[in-house]
Amino acid sequence: MGIEGMQASLRNNKRDRKSIFDNKKEITDATFGEFIDHKKMTEYEFHEFQKKLKKENAERQKKFLIKSVLSVSLFIAVAIYFLFFY
């Protein structure tokens, strides 16, 4: 009952293991079923759409950067005030 017995035991007791991702079902929030796109974009429209998205993303990143820098500088100013002047 050496190694062959252990291998036989493992082979006989083998089970199908399911991942937690196997049980996930596709969730749709559509009330009337799946969305079907009847209007197809032309190549030019798609290119313009991509440019518009890039421009909006760049503006959003600039706003986020400005807000982040201002909030960090305000936090540092408050911390310096409490450390040295309070």
N, C-alpha and C positions, 0 to 999 in steps of 0.2 A: 504494500500500500504506500508506495513511495510517491514519486513525482507523477506517475501515470494516474494514480488514484486522485490526486489533487486536481489534475487537469480534467479528468472525467467528471469530478464533482462540480468544477467551475462550468464545464460545458453543459451539464444537466440542469444546473440551477440558473442558467443564463436567462435574463428577461429583457424585454424591450424597454429601453429607457426613453422616456419622452421628455423633451425639453419644455421649459415653461413657455417658450415661444410657440410651441406647436398648438397650444390651446387658444391662442389669440385668434379672434375672428375679425374680419375687416369691418370697420365701423363706418357707416355712412349716415350723414345727417340730412341727406336729401329727402324731402317729403314725397317727391314724385318719382323716385328711382334714380338711376344714374344720370349724370349730366352728359349730354351728347352735344358736341360742338357742331352746329350746322354751318356757321360762318367761318371759313378758313381764311387766315391772313395771307396776303401776298408776301413775297419776299421783301419788298420795299416796306410794307407796313410792319413786318416783323422787325426789320432793322431799325425803323423809327421807334418802335416800342422798346427795343433793347436800349437805345440811346436815352430814351425818357427814363427808363428804370435806373440806368447808371447815374444819370443826373440827379434823380431823387435820392438815391443811396448816398451819393457824395454830399448832398446838402444835409441829409440826416446825420452822416458821420461828422460833418463840421459842427453842427449844433450840439451833438453829443460831446465832442471834444471841448468845445467852449464851456459847456455846462460842467464838465468834469474838472477842467482846469480851475474854473471859478470856485467850485465847491471845495476842492482840495486846498486852494490858496486861502479860502475863508476858514477852513478847519485849522490850517497851520497858524493863521493869524490869531485865532481864538486860543489855540494851545499856547502860543508864545505869550499872549496877554495873561493867561492864568498862571503860567510858569514864572514870569518875571515881574508882573505888575500887580498881582492880586495878593 
